[in-house]
Amino acid sequence: MKTFKSFLLAAVLLTGTTVFATNPIGDKVNKDEAAQEIAQLLENPNFEYEDGTEAQVTLKVNSNGTLEVVSVATKNRRAVKFIQNRLENQKLESSLEAGKTYTLPVTFQSLS
């Protein structure tokens, strides 16, 4: 009987720590949906680029829920301006965690 109580206590403690260790905020964040929304915002670029032009975009969501472009790493200056103009102060429908910084790769490719 003493072994059964010890086992039951261990199971309860293990379950309790597992439940409290989960991150409920992380479950609400859907990065795939946010990436799709950002891709839509960057559709139809209005500048000349080579097919396969790449950029690393670092974004932050402020307390108002709007995007702040922290940096754009690419050799194409027009791509930097384009990305900044299209994404700065945009509010996404998907929920990203406020105050957290996100980095995503962007590749410009022609559809034809």
PDB file as gemmi writes it, atoms N, CA and C in Angstrom:
CRYST1    1.000    1.000    1.000  90.00  90.00  90.00 P 1                      
ATOM      1  N   MET A   1       0.827  -1.191   0.000  1.00  0.00           N  
ATOM      2  CA  MET A   1       0.000   0.000   0.000  1.00  0.00           C  
ATOM      3  C   MET A   1       0.878   1.264   0.000  1.00  0.00           C  
ATOM      4  N   LYS A   2       1.997   1.227   0.743  1.00  0.00           N  
ATOM      5  CA  LYS A   2       2.897   2.370   0.804  1.00  0.00           C  
ATOM      6  C   LYS A   2       3.514   2.636  -0.582  1.00  0.00           C  
ATOM      7  N   THR A   3       3.841   1.596  -1.326  1.00  0.00           N  
ATOM      8  CA  THR A   3       4.394   1.745  -2.659  1.00  0.00           C  
ATOM      9  C   THR A   3       3.373   2.366  -3.604  1.00  0.00           C  
ATOM     10  N   PHE A   4       2.104   1.967  -3.475  1.00  0.00           N  
ATOM     11  CA  PHE A   4       1.039   2.511  -4.313  1.00  0.00           C  
ATOM     12  C   PHE A   4       0.874   4.008  -4.057  1.00  0.00           C  
ATOM     13  N   LYS A   5       0.900   4.437  -2.791  1.00  0.00           N  
ATOM     14  CA  LYS A   5       0.778   5.859  -2.461  1.00  0.00           C  
ATOM     15  C   LYS A   5       1.962   6.654  -3.007  1.00  0.00           C  
ATOM     16  N   SER A   6       3.152   6.094  -2.914  1.00  0.00           N  
ATOM     17  CA  SER A   6       4.338   6.765  -3.442  1.00  0.00           C  
ATOM     18  C   SER A   6       4.247   6.910  -4.957  1.00  0.00           C  
ATOM     19  N   PHE A   7       3.779   5.867  -5.617  1.00  0.00           N  
ATOM     20  CA  PHE A   7       3.630   5.914  -7.063  1.00  0.00           C  
ATOM     21  C   PHE A   7       2.563   6.945  -7.456  1.00  0.00           C  
ATOM     22  N   LEU A   8       1.462   6.975  -6.734  1.00  0.00           N  
ATOM     23  CA  LEU A   8       0.390   7.923  -7.022  1.00  0.00           C  
ATOM     24  C   LEU A   8       0.875   9.353  -6.812  1.00  0.00           C  
ATOM     25  N   LEU A   9       1.616   9.613  -5.753  1.00  0.00           N  
ATOM     26  CA  LEU A   9       2.163  10.938  -5.490  1.00  0.00           C  
ATOM     27  C   LEU A   9       3.127  11.359  -6.609  1.00  0.00           C  
ATOM     28  N   ALA A  10       3.968  10.453  -7.058  1.00  0.00           N  
ATOM     29  CA  ALA A  10       4.909  10.754  -8.138  1.00  0.00           C  
ATOM     30  C   ALA A  10       4.159  11.068  -9.430  1.00  0.00           C  
ATOM     31  N   ALA A  11       3.097  10.332  -9.710  1.00  0.00           N  
ATOM     32  CA  ALA A  11       2.314  10.569 -10.927  1.00  0.00           C  
ATOM     33  C   ALA A  11       1.633  11.934 -10.878  1.00  0.00           C  
ATOM     34  N   VAL A  12       1.102  12.306  -9.707  1.00  0.00           N  
ATOM     35  CA  VAL A  12       0.439  13.607  -9.561  1.00  0.00           C  
ATOM     36  C   VAL A  12       1.449  14.736  -9.729  1.00  0.00           C  
ATOM     37  N   LEU A  13       2.611  14.616  -9.126  1.00  0.00           N  
ATOM     38  CA  LEU A  13       3.645  15.648  -9.257  1.00  0.00           C  
ATOM     39  C   LEU A  13       4.123  15.772 -10.702  1.00  0.00           C  
ATOM     40  N   LEU A  14       4.311  14.665 -11.379  1.00  0.00           N  
ATOM     41  CA  LEU A  14       4.747  14.694 -12.765  1.00  0.00           C  
ATOM     42  C   LEU A  14       3.704  15.358 -13.658  1.00  0.00           C  
ATOM     43  N   THR A  15       2.450  15.018 -13.452  1.00  0.00           N  
ATOM     44  CA  THR A  15       1.364  15.612 -14.231  1.00  0.00           C  
ATOM     45  C   THR A  15       1.251  17.104 -13.952  1.00  0.00           C  
ATOM     46  N   GLY A  16       1.356  17.486 -12.692  1.00  0.00           N  
ATOM     47  CA  GLY A  16       1.254  18.902 -12.323  1.00  0.00           C  
ATOM     48  C   GLY A  16       2.361  19.743 -12.920  1.00  0.00           C  
ATOM     49  N   THR A  17       3.573  19.263 -12.896  1.00  0.00           N  
ATOM     50  CA  THR A  17       4.678  20.040 -13.463  1.00  0.00           C  
ATOM     51  C   THR A  17       4.587  20.092 -14.979  1.00  0.00           C  
ATOM     52  N   THR A  18       4.083  19.052 -15.595  1.00  0.00           N  
ATOM     53  CA  THR A  18       3.921  19.057 -17.050  1.00  0.00           C  
ATOM     54  C   THR A  18       2.868  20.073 -17.472  1.00  0.00           C  
ATOM     55  N   VAL A  19       1.776  20.146 -16.747  1.00  0.00           N  
ATOM     56  CA  VAL A  19       0.703  21.093 -17.078  1.00  0.00           C  
ATOM     57  C   VAL A  19       1.186  22.528 -16.922  1.00  0.00           C  
ATOM     58  N   PHE A  20       1.909  22.823 -15.864  1.00  0.00           N  
ATOM     59  CA  PHE A  20       2.367  24.188 -15.634  1.00  0.00           C  
ATOM     60  C   PHE A  20       3.568  24.563 -16.498  1.00  0.00           C  
ATOM     61  N   ALA A  21       4.247  23.592 -17.062  1.00  0.00           N  
ATOM     62  CA  ALA A  21       5.409  23.882 -17.908  1.00  0.00           C  
ATOM     63  C   ALA A  21       5.017  24.239 -19.332  1.00  0.00           C  
ATOM     64  N   THR A  22       3.772  23.980 -19.713  1.00  0.00           N  
ATOM     65  CA  THR A  22       3.350  24.323 -21.077  1.00  0.00           C  
ATOM     66  C   THR A  22       3.232  25.823 -21.216  1.00  0.00           C  
ATOM     67  N   ASN A  23       3.383  26.306 -22.448  1.00  0.00           N  
ATOM     68  CA  ASN A  23       3.357  27.734 -22.721  1.00  0.00           C  
ATOM     69  C   ASN A  23       2.063  28.082 -23.444  1.00  0.00           C  
ATOM     70  N   PRO A  24       1.046  28.612 -22.729  1.00  0.00           N  
ATOM     71  CA  PRO A  24      -0.228  28.904 -23.379  1.00  0.00           C  
ATOM     72  C   PRO A  24      -0.126  30.004 -24.429  1.00  0.00           C  
ATOM     73  N   ILE A  25       0.810  30.951 -24.268  1.00  0.00           N  
ATOM     74  CA  ILE A  25       0.965  32.022 -25.255  1.00  0.00           C  
ATOM     75  C   ILE A  25       1.500  31.444 -26.553  1.00  0.00           C  
ATOM     76  N   GLY A  26       2.442  30.539 -26.466  1.00  0.00           N  
ATOM     77  CA  GLY A  26       3.010  29.925 -27.655  1.00  0.00           C  
ATOM     78  C   GLY A  26       1.983  29.144 -28.459  1.00  0.00           C  
ATOM     79  N   ASP A  27       0.984  28.586 -27.775  1.00  0.00           N  
ATOM     80  CA  ASP A  27      -0.054  27.846 -28.468  1.00  0.00           C  
ATOM     81  C   ASP A  27      -0.944  28.771 -29.291  1.00  0.00           C  
ATOM     82  N   LYS A  28      -1.072  30.023 -28.888  1.00  0.00           N  
ATOM     83  CA  LYS A  28      -1.924  30.969 -29.592  1.00  0.00           C  
ATOM     84  C   LYS A  28      -1.248  31.532 -30.834  1.00  0.00           C  
ATOM     85  N   VAL A  29       0.064  31.463 -30.889  1.00  0.00           N  
ATOM     86  CA  VAL A  29       0.822  32.039 -31.993  1.00  0.00           C  
ATOM     87  C   VAL A  29       0.864  31.046 -33.151  1.00  0.00           C  
ATOM     88  N   ASN A  30       0.426  31.495 -34.310  1.00  0.00           N  
ATOM     89  CA  ASN A  30       0.503  30.659 -35.496  1.00  0.00           C  
ATOM     90  C   ASN A  30       1.436  31.346 -36.488  1.00  0.00           C  
ATOM     91  N   LYS A  31       2.679  30.936 -36.474  1.00  0.00           N  
ATOM     92  CA  LYS A  31       3.700  31.565 -37.309  1.00  0.00           C  
ATOM     93  C   LYS A  31       3.448  31.336 -38.788  1.00  0.00           C  
ATOM     94  N   ASP A  32       2.862  30.192 -39.149  1.00  0.00           N  
ATOM     95  CA  ASP A  32       2.595  29.917 -40.560  1.00  0.00           C  
ATOM     96  C   ASP A  32       1.572  30.902 -41.123  1.00  0.00           C  
ATOM     97  N   GLU A  33       0.525  31.167 -40.364  1.00  0.00           N  
ATOM     98  CA  GLU A  33      -0.480  32.139 -40.811  1.00  0.00           C  
ATOM     99  C   GLU A  33       0.136  33.527 -40.941  1.00  0.00           C  
ATOM    100  N   ALA A  34       0.957  33.907 -39.984  1.00  0.00           N  
ATOM    101  CA  ALA A  34       1.609  35.214 -40.037  1.00  0.00           C  
ATOM    102  C   ALA A  34       2.529  35.301 -41.249  1.00  0.00           C  
ATOM    103  N   ALA A  35       3.262  34.246 -41.542  1.00  0.00           N  
ATOM    104  CA  ALA A  35       4.153  34.242 -42.704  1.00  0.00           C  
ATOM    105  C   ALA A  35       3.358  34.395 -43.997  1.00  0.00           C  
ATOM    106  N   GLN A  36       2.195  33.767 -44.070  1.00  0.00           N  
ATOM    107  CA  GLN A  36       1.351  33.897 -45.262  1.00  0.00           C  
ATOM    108  C   GLN A  36       0.830  35.322 -45.408  1.00  0.00           C  
ATOM    109  N   GLU A  37       0.434  35.941 -44.303  1.00  0.00           N  
ATOM    110  CA  GLU A  37      -0.028  37.329 -44.356  1.00  0.00           C  
ATOM    111  C   GLU A  37       1.091  38.263 -44.806  1.00  0.00           C  
ATOM    112  N   ILE A  38       2.284  38.048 -44.285  1.00  0.00           N  
ATOM    113  CA  ILE A  38       3.424  38.883 -44.667  1.00  0.00           C  
ATOM    114  C   ILE A  38       3.749  38.674 -46.147  1.00  0.00           C  
ATOM    115  N   ALA A  39       3.658  37.437 -46.624  1.00  0.00           N  
ATOM    116  CA  ALA A  39       3.897  37.162 -48.043  1.00  0.00           C  
ATOM    117  C   ALA A  39       2.890  37.915 -48.914  1.00  0.00           C  
ATOM    118  N   GLN A  40       1.641  37.982 -48.473  1.00  0.00           N  
ATOM    119  CA  GLN A  40       0.624  38.730 -49.224  1.00  0.00           C  
ATOM    120  C   GLN A  40       0.940  40.220 -49.241  1.00  0.00           C  
ATOM    121  N   LEU A  41       1.435  40.738 -48.123  1.00  0.00           N  
ATOM    122  CA  LEU A  41       1.788  42.159 -48.070  1.00  0.00           C  
ATOM    123  C   LEU A  41       2.952  42.480 -49.015  1.00  0.00           C  
ATOM    124  N   LEU A  42       3.794  41.493 -49.271  1.00  0.00           N  
ATOM    125  CA  LEU A  42       4.964  41.717 -50.119  1.00  0.00           C  
ATOM    126  C   LEU A  42       4.742  41.309 -51.576  1.00  0.00           C  
ATOM    127  N   GLU A  43       3.505  41.013 -51.937  1.00  0.00           N  
ATOM    128  CA  GLU A  43       3.217  40.649 -53.326  1.00  0.00           C  
ATOM    129  C   GLU A  43       3.370  41.853 -54.247  1.00  0.00           C  
ATOM    130  N   ASN A  44       3.618  41.560 -55.517  1.00  0.00           N  
ATOM    131  CA  ASN A  44       3.721  42.568 -56.576  1.00  0.00           C  
ATOM    132  C   ASN A  44       4.733  43.664 -56.265  1.00  0.00           C  
ATOM    133  N   PRO A  45       5.992  43.305 -56.142  1.00  0.00           N  
ATOM    134  CA  PRO A  45       7.017  44.324 -55.884  1.00  0.00           C  
ATOM    135  C   PRO A  45       7.088  45.329 -57.034  1.00  0.00           C  
ATOM    136  N   ASN A  46       7.313  46.580 -56.671  1.00  0.00           N  
ATOM    137  CA  ASN A  46       7.338  47.659 -57.665  1.00  0.00           C  
ATOM    138  C   ASN A  46       8.767  48.113 -57.972  1.00  0.00           C  
ATOM    139  N   PHE A  47       9.693  47.176 -57.997  1.00  0.00           N  
ATOM    140  CA  PHE A  47      11.080  47.499 -58.306  1.00  0.00           C  
ATOM    141  C   PHE A  47      11.681  46.346 -59.102  1.00  0.00           C  
ATOM    142  N   GLU A  48      12.771  46.628 -59.775  1.00  0.00           N  
ATOM    143  CA  GLU A  48      13.467  45.606 -60.559  1.00  0.00           C  
ATOM    144  C   GLU A  48      14.338  44.766 -59.628  1.00  0.00           C  
ATOM    145  N   TYR A  49      14.295  43.463 -59.817  1.00  0.00           N  
ATOM    146  CA  TYR A  49      15.110  42.567 -59.004  1.00  0.00           C  
ATOM    147  C   TYR A  49      15.473  41.344 -59.824  1.00  0.00           C  
ATOM    148  N   GLU A  50      16.555  40.722 -59.429  1.00  0.00           N  
ATOM    149  CA  GLU A  50      16.950  39.465 -60.047  1.00  0.00           C  
ATOM    150  C   GLU A  50      16.135  38.349 -59.418  1.00  0.00           C  
ATOM    151  N   ASP A  51      15.756  37.388 -60.229  1.00  0.00           N  
ATOM    152  CA  ASP A  51      15.000  36.253 -59.714  1.00  0.00           C  
ATOM    153  C   ASP A  51      15.815  35.557 -58.626  1.00  0.00           C  
ATOM    154  N   GLY A  52      15.224  35.334 -57.491  1.00  0.00           N  
ATOM    155  CA  GLY A  52      15.912  34.686 -56.385  1.00  0.00           C  
ATOM    156  C   GLY A  52      16.571  35.650 -55.417  1.00  0.00           C  
ATOM    157  N   THR A  53      16.288  36.961 -55.557  1.00  0.00           N  
ATOM    158  CA  THR A  53      16.834  37.933 -54.615  1.00  0.00           C  
ATOM    159  C   THR A  53      16.344  37.592 -53.215  1.00  0.00           C  
ATOM    160  N   GLU A  54      17.267  37.519 -52.273  1.00  0.00           N  
ATOM    161  CA  GLU A  54      16.935  37.110 -50.904  1.00  0.00           C  
ATOM    162  C   GLU A  54      17.151  38.246 -49.916  1.00  0.00           C  
ATOM    163  N   ALA A  55      16.380  38.190 -48.824  1.00  0.00           N  
ATOM    164  CA  ALA A  55      16.525  39.149 -47.733  1.00  0.00           C  
ATOM    165  C   ALA A  55      16.181  38.448 -46.424  1.00  0.00           C  
ATOM    166  N   GLN A  56      16.841  38.865 -45.364  1.00  0.00           N  
ATOM    167  CA  GLN A  56      16.513  38.417 -44.009  1.00  0.00           C  
ATOM    168  C   GLN A  56      15.804  39.584 -43.334  1.00  0.00           C  
ATOM    169  N   VAL A  57      14.551  39.404 -42.979  1.00  0.00           N  
ATOM    170  CA  VAL A  57      13.758  40.474 -42.388  1.00  0.00           C  
ATOM    171  C   VAL A  57      13.558  40.178 -40.913  1.00  0.00           C  
ATOM    172  N   THR A  58      13.904  41.152 -40.081  1.00  0.00           N  
ATOM    173  CA  THR A  58      13.680  41.030 -38.649  1.00  0.00           C  
ATOM    174  C   THR A  58      12.558  41.991 -38.266  1.00  0.00           C  
ATOM    175  N   LEU A  59      11.511  41.423 -37.671  1.00  0.00           N  
ATOM    176  CA  LEU A  59      10.318  42.185 -37.303  1.00  0.00           C  
ATOM    177  C   LEU A  59      10.067  42.085 -35.811  1.00  0.00           C  
ATOM    178  N   LYS A  60       9.372  43.074 -35.302  1.00  0.00           N  
ATOM    179  CA  LYS A  60       8.955  43.064 -33.911  1.00  0.00           C  
ATOM    180  C   LYS A  60       7.504  43.515 -33.874  1.00  0.00           C  
ATOM    181  N   VAL A  61       6.721  42.927 -32.995  1.00  0.00           N  
ATOM    182  CA  VAL A  61       5.338  43.332 -32.819  1.00  0.00           C  
ATOM    183  C   VAL A  61       5.286  44.230 -31.591  1.00  0.00           C  
ATOM    184  N   ASN A  62       4.802  45.466 -31.767  1.00  0.00           N  
ATOM    185  CA  ASN A  62       4.753  46.391 -30.629  1.00  0.00           C  
ATOM    186  C   ASN A  62       3.499  46.163 -29.797  1.00  0.00           C  
ATOM    187  N   SER A  63       3.321  46.943 -28.758  1.00  0.00           N  
ATOM    188  CA  SER A  63       2.193  46.756 -27.840  1.00  0.00           C  
ATOM    189  C   SER A  63       0.847  47.036 -28.496  1.00  0.00           C  
ATOM    190  N   ASN A  64       0.838  47.782 -29.602  1.00  0.00           N  
ATOM    191  CA  ASN A  64      -0.405  48.040 -30.335  1.00  0.00           C  
ATOM    192  C   ASN A  64      -0.756  46.908 -31.291  1.00  0.00           C  
ATOM    193  N   GLY A  65       0.138  45.937 -31.432  1.00  0.00           N  
ATOM    194  CA  GLY A  65      -0.088  44.818 -32.325  1.00  0.00           C  
ATOM    195  C   GLY A  65       0.325  45.087 -33.760  1.00  0.00           C  
ATOM    196  N   THR A  66       1.056  46.172 -33.980  1.00  0.00           N  
ATOM    197  CA  THR A  66       1.512  46.478 -35.330  1.00  0.00           C  
ATOM    198  C   THR A  66       2.980  46.086 -35.488  1.00  0.00           C  
ATOM    199  N   LEU A  67       3.361  45.857 -36.748  1.00  0.00           N  
ATOM    200  CA  LEU A  67       4.724  45.431 -37.049  1.00  0.00           C  
ATOM    201  C   LEU A  67       5.693  46.603 -37.044  1.00  0.00           C  
ATOM    202  N   GLU A  68       6.875  46.342 -36.551  1.00  0.00           N  
ATOM    203  CA  GLU A  68       7.998  47.272 -36.649  1.00  0.00           C  
ATOM    204  C   GLU A  68       9.111  46.527 -37.371  1.00  0.00           C  
ATOM    205  N   VAL A  69       9.614  47.095 -38.452  1.00  0.00           N  
ATOM    206  CA  VAL A  69      10.719  46.477 -39.172  1.00  0.00           C  
ATOM    207  C   VAL A  69      12.008  46.867 -38.461  1.00  0.00           C  
ATOM    208  N   VAL A  70      12.659  45.900 -37.856  1.00  0.00           N  
ATOM    209  CA  VAL A  70      13.897  46.144 -37.125  1.00  0.00           C  
ATOM    210  C   VAL A  70      15.066  46.252 -38.098  1.00  0.00           C  
ATOM    211  N   SER A  71      15.143  45.298 -39.036  1.00  0.00           N  
ATOM    212  CA  SER A  71      16.218  45.338 -40.026  1.00  0.00           C  
ATOM    213  C   SER A  71      15.845  44.510 -41.237  1.00  0.00           C  
ATOM    214  N   VAL A  72      16.472  44.850 -42.351  1.00  0.00           N  
ATOM    215  CA  VAL A  72      16.347  44.088 -43.586  1.00  0.00           C  
ATOM    216  C   VAL A  72      17.766  43.880 -44.115  1.00  0.00           C  
ATOM    217  N   ALA A  73      18.197  42.642 -44.154  1.00  0.00           N  
ATOM    218  CA  ALA A  73      19.552  42.325 -44.618  1.00  0.00           C  
ATOM    219  C   ALA A  73      19.494  41.800 -46.046  1.00  0.00           C  
ATOM    220  N   THR A  74      19.901  42.647 -46.984  1.00  0.00           N  
ATOM    221  CA  THR A  74      20.000  42.276 -48.387  1.00  0.00           C  
ATOM    222  C   THR A  74      20.905  43.276 -49.096  1.00  0.00           C  
ATOM    223  N   LYS A  75      21.416  42.891 -50.255  1.00  0.00           N  
ATOM    224  CA  LYS A  75      22.273  43.786 -51.034  1.00  0.00           C  
ATOM    225  C   LYS A  75      21.464  44.756 -51.882  1.00  0.00           C  
ATOM    226  N   ASN A  76      20.196  44.451 -52.108  1.00  0.00           N  
ATOM    227  CA  ASN A  76      19.340  45.260 -52.966  1.00  0.00           C  
ATOM    228  C   ASN A  76      18.684  46.378 -52.145  1.00  0.00           C  
ATOM    229  N   ARG A  77      19.124  47.615 -52.343  1.00  0.00           N  
ATOM    230  CA  ARG A  77      18.603  48.753 -51.569  1.00  0.00           C  
ATOM    231  C   ARG A  77      17.123  48.985 -51.821  1.00  0.00           C  
ATOM    232  N   ARG A  78      16.694  48.735 -53.050  1.00  0.00           N  
ATOM    233  CA  ARG A  78      15.279  48.924 -53.360  1.00  0.00           C  
ATOM    234  C   ARG A  78      14.416  47.903 -52.633  1.00  0.00           C  
ATOM    235  N   ALA A  79      14.936  46.709 -52.449  1.00  0.00           N  
ATOM    236  CA  ALA A  79      14.207  45.683 -51.703  1.00  0.00           C  
ATOM    237  C   ALA A  79      14.041  46.100 -50.250  1.00  0.00           C  
ATOM    238  N   VAL A  80      15.070  46.716 -49.695  1.00  0.00           N  
ATOM    239  CA  VAL A  80      14.996  47.195 -48.302  1.00  0.00           C  
ATOM    240  C   VAL A  80      13.870  48.214 -48.169  1.00  0.00           C  
ATOM    241  N   LYS A  81      13.847  49.205 -49.039  1.00  0.00           N  
ATOM    242  CA  LYS A  81      12.807  50.246 -48.990  1.00  0.00           C  
ATOM    243  C   LYS A  81      11.416  49.646 -49.204  1.00  0.00           C  
ATOM    244  N   PHE A  82      11.320  48.735 -50.171  1.00  0.00           N  
ATOM    245  CA  PHE A  82      10.043  48.102 -50.473  1.00  0.00           C  
ATOM    246  C   PHE A  82       9.502  47.355 -49.264  1.00  0.00           C  
ATOM    247  N   ILE A  83      10.341  46.535 -48.642  1.00  0.00           N  
ATOM    248  CA  ILE A  83       9.925  45.745 -47.481  1.00  0.00           C  
ATOM    249  C   ILE A  83       9.544  46.659 -46.324  1.00  0.00           C  
ATOM    250  N   GLN A  84      10.354  47.674 -46.069  1.00  0.00           N  
ATOM    251  CA  GLN A  84      10.043  48.606 -44.981  1.00  0.00           C  
ATOM    252  C   GLN A  84       8.711  49.312 -45.217  1.00  0.00           C  
ATOM    253  N   ASN A  85       8.493  49.781 -46.430  1.00  0.00           N  
ATOM    254  CA  ASN A  85       7.251  50.499 -46.739  1.00  0.00           C  
ATOM    255  C   ASN A  85       6.019  49.596 -46.650  1.00  0.00           C  
ATOM    256  N   ARG A  86       6.163  48.365 -47.077  1.00  0.00           N  
ATOM    257  CA  ARG A  86       5.013  47.453 -47.084  1.00  0.00           C  
ATOM    258  C   ARG A  86       4.670  46.882 -45.707  1.00  0.00           C  
ATOM    259  N   LEU A  87       5.673  46.718 -44.842  1.00  0.00           N  
ATOM    260  CA  LEU A  87       5.428  46.036 -43.571  1.00  0.00           C  
ATOM    261  C   LEU A  87       5.307  46.967 -42.362  1.00  0.00           C  
ATOM    262  N   GLU A  88       5.966  48.110 -42.394  1.00  0.00           N  
ATOM    263  CA  GLU A  88       5.975  49.010 -41.230  1.00  0.00           C  
ATOM    264  C   GLU A  88       4.546  49.433 -40.869  1.00  0.00           C  
ATOM    265  N   ASN A  89       4.200  49.295 -39.605  1.00  0.00           N  
ATOM    266  CA  ASN A  89       2.908  49.693 -39.026  1.00  0.00           C  
ATOM    267  C   ASN A  89       1.718  48.897 -39.537  1.00  0.00           C  
ATOM    268  N   GLN A  90       1.957  47.742 -40.132  1.00  0.00           N  
ATOM    269  CA  GLN A  90       0.864  46.872 -40.563  1.00  0.00           C  
ATOM    270  C   GLN A  90       0.397  46.017 -39.390  1.00  0.00           C  
ATOM    271  N   LYS A  91      -0.882  45.781 -39.314  1.00  0.00           N  
ATOM    272  CA  LYS A  91      -1.446  44.934 -38.266  1.00  0.00           C  
ATOM    273  C   LYS A  91      -1.882  43.627 -38.907  1.00  0.00           C  
ATOM    274  N   LEU A  92      -1.395  42.527 -38.372  1.00  0.00           N  
ATOM    275  CA  LEU A  92      -1.726  41.209 -38.900  1.00  0.00           C  
ATOM    276  C   LEU A  92      -2.957  40.656 -38.213  1.00  0.00           C  
ATOM    277  N   GLU A  93      -3.721  39.846 -38.938  1.00  0.00           N  
ATOM    278  CA  GLU A  93      -4.879  39.185 -38.342  1.00  0.00           C  
ATOM    279  C   GLU A  93      -4.444  38.050 -37.429  1.00  0.00           C  
ATOM    280  N   SER A  94      -3.373  37.367 -37.794  1.00  0.00           N  
ATOM    281  CA  SER A  94      -2.863  36.284 -36.948  1.00  0.00           C  
ATOM    282  C   SER A  94      -2.172  36.899 -35.734  1.00  0.00           C  
ATOM    283  N   SER A  95      -2.165  36.148 -34.666  1.00  0.00           N  
ATOM    284  CA  SER A  95      -1.612  36.686 -33.429  1.00  0.00           C  
ATOM    285  C   SER A  95      -0.148  36.319 -33.266  1.00  0.00           C  
ATOM    286  N   LEU A  96       0.688  37.337 -33.222  1.00  0.00           N  
ATOM    287  CA  LEU A  96       2.089  37.154 -32.878  1.00  0.00           C  
ATOM    288  C   LEU A  96       2.293  37.799 -31.517  1.00  0.00           C  
ATOM    289  N   GLU A  97       3.192  37.272 -30.764  1.00  0.00           N  
ATOM    290  CA  GLU A  97       3.433  37.745 -29.402  1.00  0.00           C  
ATOM    291  C   GLU A  97       4.056  39.139 -29.408  1.00  0.00           C  
ATOM    292  N   ALA A  98       3.414  40.071 -28.705  1.00  0.00           N  
ATOM    293  CA  ALA A  98       3.913  41.444 -28.625  1.00  0.00           C  
ATOM    294  C   ALA A  98       5.247  41.472 -27.889  1.00  0.00           C  
ATOM    295  N   GLY A  99       6.163  42.294 -28.400  1.00  0.00           N  
ATOM    296  CA  GLY A  99       7.472  42.441 -27.781  1.00  0.00           C  
ATOM    297  C   GLY A  99       8.491  41.434 -28.240  1.00  0.00           C  
ATOM    298  N   LYS A 100       8.058  40.419 -28.940  1.00  0.00           N  
ATOM    299  CA  LYS A 100       8.973  39.384 -29.405  1.00  0.00           C  
ATOM    300  C   LYS A 100       9.472  39.735 -30.803  1.00  0.00           C  
ATOM    301  N   THR A 101      10.717  39.383 -31.081  1.00  0.00           N  
ATOM    302  CA  THR A 101      11.331  39.652 -32.380  1.00  0.00           C  
ATOM    303  C   THR A 101      11.288  38.382 -33.222  1.00  0.00           C  
ATOM    304  N   TYR A 102      10.905  38.535 -34.477  1.00  0.00           N  
ATOM    305  CA  TYR A 102      10.808  37.421 -35.412  1.00  0.00           C  
ATOM    306  C   TYR A 102      11.713  37.694 -36.611  1.00  0.00           C  
ATOM    307  N   THR A 103      12.396  36.674 -37.084  1.00  0.00           N  
ATOM    308  CA  THR A 103      13.235  36.790 -38.270  1.00  0.00           C  
ATOM    309  C   THR A 103      12.711  35.820 -39.315  1.00  0.00           C  
ATOM    310  N   LEU A 104      12.546  36.332 -40.541  1.00  0.00           N  
ATOM    311  CA  LEU A 104      12.069  35.458 -41.594  1.00  0.00           C  
ATOM    312  C   LEU A 104      12.805  35.729 -42.892  1.00  0.00           C  
ATOM    313  N   PRO A 105      13.022  34.678 -43.672  1.00  0.00           N  
ATOM    314  CA  PRO A 105      13.666  34.848 -44.975  1.00  0.00           C  
ATOM    315  C   PRO A 105      12.622  35.258 -46.007  1.00  0.00           C  
ATOM    316  N   VAL A 106      13.011  36.141 -46.910  1.00  0.00           N  
ATOM    317  CA  VAL A 106      12.148  36.570 -48.007  1.00  0.00           C  
ATOM    318  C   VAL A 106      12.923  36.352 -49.301  1.00  0.00           C  
ATOM    319  N   THR A 107      12.286  35.707 -50.262  1.00  0.00           N  
ATOM    320  CA  THR A 107      12.892  35.491 -51.575  1.00  0.00           C  
ATOM    321  C   THR A 107      11.952  36.032 -52.640  1.00  0.00           C  
ATOM    322  N   PHE A 108      12.461  36.907 -53.488  1.00  0.00           N  
ATOM    323  CA  PHE A 108      11.676  37.469 -54.581  1.00  0.00           C  
ATOM    324  C   PHE A 108      11.882  36.619 -55.815  1.00  0.00           C  
ATOM    325  N   GLN A 109      10.782  36.105 -56.362  1.00  0.00           N  
ATOM    326  CA  GLN A 109      10.854  35.297 -57.566  1.00  0.00           C  
ATOM    327  C   GLN A 109       9.740  35.721 -58.513  1.00  0.00           C  
ATOM    328  N   SER A 110      10.041  35.735 -59.796  1.00  0.00           N  
ATOM    329  CA  SER A 110       9.030  36.104 -60.776  1.00  0.00           C  
ATOM    330  C   SER A 110       8.086  34.922 -61.001  1.00  0.00           C  
ATOM    331  N   LEU A 111       6.846  35.230 -61.275  1.00  0.00           N  
ATOM    332  CA  LEU A 111       5.844  34.196 -61.486  1.00  0.00           C  
ATOM    333  C   LEU A 111       5.847  33.670 -62.913  1.00  0.00           C  
ATOM    334  N   SER A 112       6.499  34.385 -63.817  1.00  0.00           N  
ATOM    335  CA  SER A 112       6.487  33.932 -65.218  1.00  0.00           C  
ATOM    336  C   SER A 112       7.712  33.150 -65.582  1.00  0.00           C  
TER     337      SER A 112                                                      
END                                                                             
